[in-house]
Amino acid sequence: SFVFNGGGGRIEQEQPGIWSLRLEGAHNARLDSLVVNLNNEQCLTMAELVLDRSRGTCTIRELQFGPYDELERFTVTREIEQDVAQCHVSEVSISGLSIPSGPVMTSLSARSITLKQAEATIFRDKTRRDGPSMYKPLLARLLRELPEGAGADSLILQGSSIIYHERATVERGFGVVPFRQMDAVIT
């Protein structure tokens, strides 16, 4: 359980995966140097988050996610085949943001989310055994199942890269498929 109270705002983890945000009277918020430890293996950090509810904007600077260990070394320690990723985003800018009080994803919406200079590095080690079979719906279905009013109109990538590493045999090592300096608008 996690609860944060301050300046008319409250963030609460009601149960695993279910977060609530209450901003009674609070129109602005600023977090500085947030660090979240995830199972003592991975970490989520951000240098700064600035929320201006009256203008409908949120800016996150220097957002990072990934394992504490070097990514390839972390990948080969996994018992089952899975994607392992690290990501760095210089800036996330959200405009047209509407944040109702209550459960976070019930109707959180934005006109646009811009990722500036995002770099994601993904490793997949196919020499590992398969994990348990799980149903994973396609993104289109997940988007259709969002609560009414929730979502974002546009996702904008500026100068972003995805570097994918995969290996099928130990002898050959990891192959690399890079997608560099992408600019895209997804609506």
Secondary structure, 3 states (H helix, E strand, C coil): CEEEEECCEEEEEEECCEEEEECCCCCEEEEEEEEEEECCCEEEEEEEEEEECCCCEEEEEEEEEEECCCHHHHHHCCCECCEEEEEEEEEEEEECCECCCEECCCCCEEEEEEEEEEEEEEEEECCCECCCCCCCCCHHHHHHCCCCCCEEEEEEEEEEEEEEEEECCCCCCCEEEEEEEEEEEEC
